[in-house]
Amino acid sequence: MTDPVSGWGKVVWHPGGYERGFRWAGCSLGLVVWGDRLPPTPVFVEDVQLRGRKWPDVGQVLPMRIDRAAPERFEIDWDQVPELRDRVLALCAQVAEQMRT
């Protein structure tokens, strides 16, 4: 990276859902990325390596390092991304609470 900054990427689009059993999978992503001295910028990238247990949802914001000189170059900070199972259970708990009231 020429000019890396800490930032975020909001997932706007990806082509498919999670498939059980893989550790990493190549995927295309449509994102809006932003960070320190980097305004929100739309990017489309192909063959991003995604972690299976942390498969992102459309609308999810991912922590990352972004190259300000070329925002389509970034590294997702997977250590800061909650696992899919944990996100699903949290959503289920919210729905269950709404149903109780």
N, C-alpha and C positions, 0 to 999 in steps of 0.2 A: 504494500500500500504506500502511496506517495504521501498522503496527508491524512492519516487516520484520526478519527475522533470517536468518542463514546456517543452512542445515540440509541435510537429505537427504530423498529420497522413495524408498521401495522399491516397485517396480512389482509389484502383486499380480495385476492383470488388464488386458488390453486386447483389443479384439475381433478383431484380425486380424494378419496377418503383413506383412512388408516387401514392397513392390512396387517393382521396379526403375524408375528413371527419374524419380522425383519428388524435388524438393528439399525440400519441406515438405508435410505432410499433416495434416489435422484428424483427431483421434482421441479417443475416450473413454478415460479411464484410471481404474482403481481403484488407489489408493496408500495407503501408510501414511507420513505425513510426520512429521518431528521435527526439532528444532533447539534452539538456545540458549533455555532457559526455555519450551520447547514440548515437552510429552511426546508420545510416539507417538500420532498421531491419524489415524483412517481418513477418507479423502476419496474422493468419486467426482466426477470432472469431465468435462464434455463439451466437445468441440471444442478440445482442447489441440493446439497446433501442434507437430508432431514433425519433426525433421530426418531426411530419408530416409537419408543416409549414416550416421546415428547412431541408427537405429531401436532403441528399447530392448527388452530381453528381459524376460519375466516373471521376477522374482527380482532383477533388476538394481537397484542403488542409484544414484540420480541426485543430483548436487549441485545445490542450488537455494537461492533466497531465498524465504522463506515469510512471509506476513502472519500474525503470531500472532493478530491480531484476527479473521481469516477465513482459516483454513488452506487452504481450497480455492483461494485466490489465491496463486499462486507463479510464479516465473520459473526455468526450468531453465538452469543454467550450461553451455551446449552446448560451450564451449571446453574444459571439463574431462571431457567424455564421449568415450571412445574410439570410433573409427569401427567400424561393424558388421563390416567386412572384417577388421580387426585382431583383434576379439574372436573371430570365427569361426576365424581361423588359429591363435590361441592355444589355443582349445579343441581343434582338430584336432591340434596338436602334443602336447597332453596325452594325447589318446587314442592317438596313434601311439606315444608313450613307454610307455604302459601295455601296449600290444600287444607291444612288444619285450621286456618283462620277464616 
